[in-house]
Structures are given as structure tokens and as C-alpha cells.
Amino acid sequence: DHGPGIPDVAAALRDGYTTAAASLGAGLGTCVRISSAFDLYSVRGRGTVVMARIDQEPVTHRAETGHHHRLGGINAPLAQAAHSGDSFAWVRSGPRLTLMLADGLGHGAKAATASDAAVDELHRSAHLPPEQILRHLDGALRTTRGAAVAVAQLDTDTHRLGFAGVGNVGARIRTGDSWQPLVSHPGIVGAHFPARVPVQHLAWSRDSLLVLHSDGLPSRWTPPEDTDLLGHDPAVVAATILRDAGSAARPLRDDTSVAVLAPDRRAGAHDRRT
Ligand SMILES: [Mn+2]
């Protein structure tokens, strides 16, 4: 939300805490108790982002090197419709950890069919490098409207990231203290596939962060600078980026999705077996 923020987060998370005269007993304390994963990020004057994940597989991926990564995101349909034409997914295959985001042409059910087909094909192609994954996606999406697709693949052995995108999808990577845009190639996966897809190769480090997003996110969005935020669950980072790119006065004009890949910065994360 764009609210005032929670002055005392620790107190607000305690069972029994309420700011109302009469409480339903369904506050944040209850949410923490019944969630399999819970995260809250609140800044005075900026607002609050809360994530509660229920009965979902753990999203921490342990690489052979012991290097952990976390992935997450948010998918907001236009006008709170039943379908979003966007999809994102991640798949692990050996040392390859691939994050994909697909924006089906237009919006509604047929756009969702295209981006869902991209997710299905990703599960079959995750052992391949990014440009070949995109080629396989092009074949799989031929019977659909097509989609704009970004594929980012981290080699968890070499700590190199490969990025390739076709169509209007956005990506930015944080290395050190600066953010760098990653450029997609013109075309439509499943309809007008380019003859050659350039792949950008980048070094990946413990302070890196990758953001993929559909064009529903205003192009002049500002990457987060708060290092406290960057340690939160990637879904919270993604939701905060979406929140800060808009306002109640500027509603979404398209399905909007944001997906984030980050090293696991939680204390002890690099020793824990998952
Ligand atoms: Mn779009």
C-alpha cells in the first residue's frame, strides 16, 4: 500500500496486538502463524508490503557450490481480471537456474494461453542455454498469439548470468551499487522470431539482483536503492517495485508482472541445507 507505514513492526506482528477498539483476531499475528512463509517490509511515509505464502514448495535453491538463491515475483492482472496474460517461472536443471517471464500479446484468456505455453515449454527446455530455450518457446507458441519473453539463466557453478529477450520485456541487473538495463531484441516469440538472438553475459555476485518485468510496469520505474529491501523475499522486492512505479491515481494500463532473482542474504543461508 501507499499508506503511512507501520511505526512498530515487531509489535504489530505480535498476537493480540490491535489498533482498533474491537479486533477480529485476524491480524498480522494470525497471518504469521498460518503462513508457510511470511515477510513484511514497511517504511514510514512510504507504505507497507506484506507477503504470506501458504503451502508452497520452498523457493530456495541450493547450488552444488553451496550458493543459495531465492526467486519470486508478482503478477497483477489488468483491472483485477481473472486472467493475467503474463506468466513467470523458474526451473533448475543441473547448474542452470533459469528465470523466464512471458507477456502474451494483448491481455485476457488468449494472452494467458500463450504465456502458460511458455511456462510449459520452459520445463522441457531448462537444460538448454537461453537462446535455445527461446527457440524452443518459439516452436511451442506457434499455435498461440505469441508473446514477448525474457530468459535469464544463472550458471551456479561459474556464477555467470546469460540474458536474452525477444519483444517488449524489461530487465535490469544490480551489480555493486549500480543498475544496468538488459536489452531485448525486437520480435514476437511464436510469430516473428528474429534470425539471431543476442545473449548478454554478465558476472553474478552476492550483491547482485535481477529484475525481469513486463511492459505493464511504467518504463521509467526507479530501481530500489534501500539495501534493507534487497534482503527481503524476492516477491516483496517485486511487489515494492510495482507499488513504487504507480499510485492510486495512476492505475495499471496492462497486465503487469515483476520477477526477481537474488542471492539468499538471510543470515546463515549459505550454510543451511535445503
Ligand atoms: Mn504487456
Residues whose N, C-alpha, C, O or C-beta is under 5 A from the ligand:
A	BS01	MN	D103 G106 S214 D215 G216 D254 D255
